[in-house]
Amino acid sequence: DLTDLLASDYQVNVMDARGRGRSTDAEEPLTMAVQADDAVALLDELGIDKAHVLGWASSAAVGLEMAMRYPDRVDKLVAHGPNYTVDGLAPDHLAWFKSLTVEEMVPMFEEQYSRTAPDPAYLPVMLARVQDLILAEPNYTVEMLGDIQAPTLVIDGDLDDWIVREHLETMAASIPSGELLLLPELTHFAPFEDPSVWTDAVKAFLAKSV
């Protein structure tokens, strides 16, 4: 389990984003900004002034949002398989995501949602809301990425066919203290395919002195 592996060296707080996991939803539009606000509100509730922020896929984009808008709250940022514009999504993946139905979802996601959600029947609504979000955001510029102060690890599997490789390279190069790490023989799902390799890479980055 990723949490257990990271918790051997760090205090780990795992957040269920609104409308997912055990978190309830709200009627307002789902945006990266709203989710970043939620994350900072959780830090406030826990009495944490500053933290390392880790995110996977769209949650990594939320991490970018946090680093840009709340620089004093983000120590280091680990962004796995993120995109900073919608164009960073590979065309085939974007087409698949546009037409995605609950029946076609990755089984891991559907199973976890059914097991933890307050109302499992809400899944079709949540899927539509996430689709609207991913097809519209994020829309950051390289200039905005250049304002990120936190040391940032852009990490992915080198076999990821969901995110355009050049997009990842540009992102890492645009963040002043950014670096790119591609894990051999792994995909967009690298944290789940080889949790030990992934967490070892993350721990090595977090342990480095700035």
Secondary structure, 3 states (H helix, E strand, C coil): CHHHHHHCCCCCCCCCCCCCCCCCCCCCCCCHHHHHHHHHHHHHHHCCCCEEEEEECHHHHHHHHHHHHCHHHEEEEEEECCCCEHHHECHHHHHHHHCCCHHHCCHHHHHHHHHHCCCHHHHHHHHHHHHHHHHHCCECCHHHHCCCCCCEEEEEECCCCCECHHHHHHHHHHCCCEEEEEECCCCCCHHHHCHHHHHHHHHHHHHCCC
